[in-house]
């Protein structure tokens, strides 16, 4: 095809070729070019259909739609049944422990010169404690779902700030009473088991996504190689002045070249 094109360029500037002869030569060249292009287009179309069928056989893991999950425990209704994705997210992210410059004061407790507000250092002393900005109350992070529910720490919230560290002689404060209780320790054990299980599930999902991405990358690389082969084949035939069309008795030059590659 390139040789024919070069020949036509020479004819266009030659005085020995009539206008009619030149026009017919251009017409024949254009006809052959269209025919060859259609055959190449059909070949590419068959290859694309084949690749699409192969791609359809691979199941890719698509991420689920993002759902907004509230972290403040005070925003959940009483006896709320957490969904699996909510529980997994909250366990992975940890207790809700906002650091406020000033926690709200209880004026009545302040007048008695008792502890009148939430104290941020409790986060370090009791790592599973949460603070609700909405309710101005403390919650336990691991006890929701416990059979022996302490509703004050799960549903309602604890805001008796003056009794958090002590309630008279030889009587534990609300913090120690709850976080050293048998029910809380049992909930904490279940929390650790669930957290470890969630990490294993997430690792498995990540591995499946990684495998799917590797398969997709391999398909894209193969597509790239096929296109390169088609281009190289077209260049080879053009340089040799060979036709793209197929012969009835045997495969055409393009298909032979692609098969060899």
C-alpha positions in Angstrom: 0.0 0.0 0.0 2.8 2.4 0.8 4.5 1.5 -2.6 1.3 2.2 -4.4 0.9 5.5 -2.6 4.5 6.5 -3.5 3.8 5.6 -7.1 0.7 7.8 -7.2 2.7 10.7 -5.8 5.1 10.3 -8.7 2.3 10.1 -11.2 0.8 13.3 -9.8 3.9 15.3 -10.9 4.6 13.4 -14.1 3.9 14.8 -17.5 3.7 11.4 -19.1 0.5 10.3 -17.3 -2.8 11.6 -18.5 -5.3 13.1 -16.1 -7.8 10.3 -16.8 -5.2 7.6 -16.1 -4.2 9.3 -12.8 -7.8 9.6 -11.6 -8.4 5.9 -12.3 -5.3 4.9 -10.5 -6.3 7.0 -7.5 -9.8 5.5 -7.6 -8.4 1.9 -7.6 -6.0 2.7 -4.8 -8.8 4.2 -2.7 -11.0 1.2 -3.4 -8.3 -1.2 -2.3 -7.6 0.9 0.8 -11.3 0.8 1.8 -11.5 -2.9 1.3 -8.3 -3.6 3.3 -9.5 -1.2 6.1 -12.8 -3.0 6.4 -11.1 -6.4 6.6 -8.8 -5.1 9.3 -11.8 -3.5 11.1 -13.6 -6.9 11.1 -10.6 -8.7 12.4 -10.2 -6.2 15.2 -14.0 -6.5 16.0 -13.7 -10.3 16.3 -10.7 -9.9 18.6 -12.6 -7.3 20.8 -15.6 -9.7 21.0 -13.4 -12.5 22.2 -11.7 -10.3 24.8 -15.1 -9.1 26.1 -16.2 -12.7 26.5 -13.1 -13.5 28.5 -13.5 -10.4 30.6 -17.1 -11.4 31.4 -15.8 -14.6 33.0 -13.9 -12.7 35.7 -15.9 -11.6 38.7 -14.5 -8.4 40.1 -15.2 -7.3 43.6 -16.8 -3.9 43.5 -16.9 -1.7 46.6 -20.2 -1.2 48.3 -21.9 2.1 48.4 -20.7 4.2 51.3 -23.1 4.5 54.1 -22.8 7.3 56.7 -22.2 5.8 60.2 -22.7 7.9 63.3 -20.0 7.7 65.9 -21.5 9.7 68.7 -23.2 7.0 70.9 -25.8 9.5 72.0 -27.3 9.6 68.5 -28.4 6.0 68.6 -31.9 5.1 70.0 -32.2 2.8 73.0 -31.9 -1.0 72.3 -30.4 -0.2 68.9 -29.4 -3.3 66.9 -26.2 -2.5 65.1 -25.8 -3.8 61.6 -22.7 -5.8 60.7 -21.0 -3.1 58.7 -21.7 -0.5 61.5 -20.2 -2.8 64.1 -17.2 -3.6 61.9 -16.6 0.1 61.2 -17.0 1.2 64.8 -14.7 -1.6 66.1 -12.0 -0.7 63.5 -12.2 3.1 64.3 -12.3 2.7 68.1 -14.2 4.6 70.8 -15.6 8.1 70.2 -13.4 10.3 72.4 -13.7 13.9 71.3 -11.2 16.4 72.7 -13.1 19.5 73.6 -11.4 22.6 74.9 -14.2 23.0 77.5 -16.7 20.2 78.4 -20.1 21.5 79.5 -20.4 22.2 83.2 -23.3 21.1 85.5 -24.0 24.3 87.5 -25.6 22.4 90.4 -22.5 20.3 90.9 -20.2 23.3 90.4 -22.0 25.0 93.3 -21.2 22.1 95.5 -17.6 22.3 94.5 -17.7 18.7 93.1 -16.6 17.4 89.8 -19.0 19.1 87.5 -18.1 18.0 84.0 -16.5 15.2 82.0 -12.7 15.0 82.4 -10.6 14.2 79.3 -7.9 12.3 81.3 -10.5 9.5 81.8 -9.8 8.5 78.2 -6.4 7.3 79.3 -7.6 5.7 82.6 -10.5 3.9 80.9 -9.7 3.4 77.2 -13.2 2.0 76.4 -15.0 5.0 77.7 -16.9 7.2 75.2 -18.2 10.8 75.5 -21.4 11.9 73.7 -21.4 15.5 72.7 -25.1 15.3 72.0 -26.1 14.0 75.4 -23.2 15.4 77.5 -22.8 11.9 78.9 -20.3 9.0 79.2 -20.9 5.6 77.5 -19.1 2.3 77.3 -17.8 1.4 73.9 -17.8 -2.4 74.2 -20.9 -3.2 76.2 -23.7 -2.7 73.6 -25.0 -6.1 72.8 -24.2 -7.5 76.3 -26.9 -9.8 77.7 -26.7 -8.2 81.1 -27.1 -4.6 79.9 -26.2 -1.7 82.1 -28.6 0.7 80.4 -27.0 3.7 82.0 -23.7 3.0 80.2 -25.2 1.8 77.0 -28.5 3.5 76.2 -29.0 6.5 78.5 -25.5 7.7 79.3 -23.8 8.5 82.6 -23.5 12.1 83.6 -23.3 12.0 87.4 -19.8 13.6 87.2 -19.5 14.0 91.0 -19.9 10.3 91.5 -17.6 9.1 88.7 -14.5 8.6 90.8 -16.0 8.0 94.3 -19.4 7.6 96.1 -18.4 7.8 99.7 -16.2 5.7 102.0 -15.2 2.3 100.6 -17.6 2.6 97.7 -16.3 2.6 94.1 -17.1 5.4 91.8 -19.2 4.7 88.7 -16.1 4.4 86.5 -14.4 1.7 88.5 -17.7 0.0 89.3 -18.5 -0.5 85.6 -15.1 -1.0 84.0 -14.0 -3.6 86.6 -17.3 -5.4 86.5 -17.6 -9.0 85.3 -20.1 -8.1 82.5 -17.8 -5.4 81.2 -14.8 -7.8 81.1 -16.8 -10.4 79.3 -17.9 -7.7 76.7 -14.3 -6.6 76.3 -13.3 -10.2 75.6 -16.0 -10.5 72.9 -14.8 -7.2 71.5 -11.3 -8.5 71.1 -12.5 -11.6 69.4 -14.7 -9.7 67.0 -11.9 -7.2 66.2 -9.5 -10.0 65.3 -12.2 -11.7 63.2 -13.0 -8.4 61.4 -9.3 -7.9 60.6 -9.1 -11.4 59.1 -12.2 -10.7 57.0 -10.9 -7.4 55.8 -7.5 -9.1 54.9 -9.4 -11.7 52.9 -11.4 -9.1 51.1 -8.2 -7.1 50.3 -6.6 -10.3 49.0 -9.6 -11.0 46.7 -9.5 -7.4 45.4 -5.8 -7.7 44.8 -6.3 -10.9 42.8 -9.1 -9.3 40.7 -6.9 -6.3 40.0 -4.0 -8.6 38.9 -6.4 -10.4 36.5 -7.7 -7.1 35.1 -4.1 -5.9 34.6 -3.2 -9.1 32.8 -6.1 -8.7 30.4 -5.2 -5.0 29.7 -1.6 -6.0 29.1 -2.8 -8.7 26.7 -5.0 -6.2 24.9 -2.1 -3.9 24.5 0.1 -6.7 23.0 -2.7 -7.6 20.5 -3.0 -4.0 19.4 0.8 -3.8 19.0 0.8 -7.1 17.0 -2.0 -5.7 14.7 -0.1 -2.5 14.1 3.2 -4.3 13.4 1.4 -6.6 11.0 -0.1 -3.7 9.1 3.3 -2.0 8.9 4.9 -5.3 7.6 2.3 -5.7 4.9 2.5 -2.1 3.9 6.3 -2.2 3.6 6.1 -5.4 1.5 3.3 -4.0 -0.7 1.1 -6.9 0.2 -2.7 -6.8 0.3 -4.8 -7.1 3.5 -7.6 -9.1 1.9 -8.1 -12.8 2.5 -7.9 -15.5 -0.2 -10.7 -18.1 -0.2 -8.4 -21.1 -0.3 -6.2 -20.0 2.5 -5.9 -17.4 5.3 -4.9 -13.9 4.3 -1.5 -12.4 5.1 -2.7 -10.4 8.1 -4.2 -13.5 9.9 -1.1 -15.5 9.2 1.2 -12.8 10.5 -1.0 -12.4 13.7 -1.0 -16.2 14.2 2.8 -16.3 14.0 3.1 -13.4 16.5 
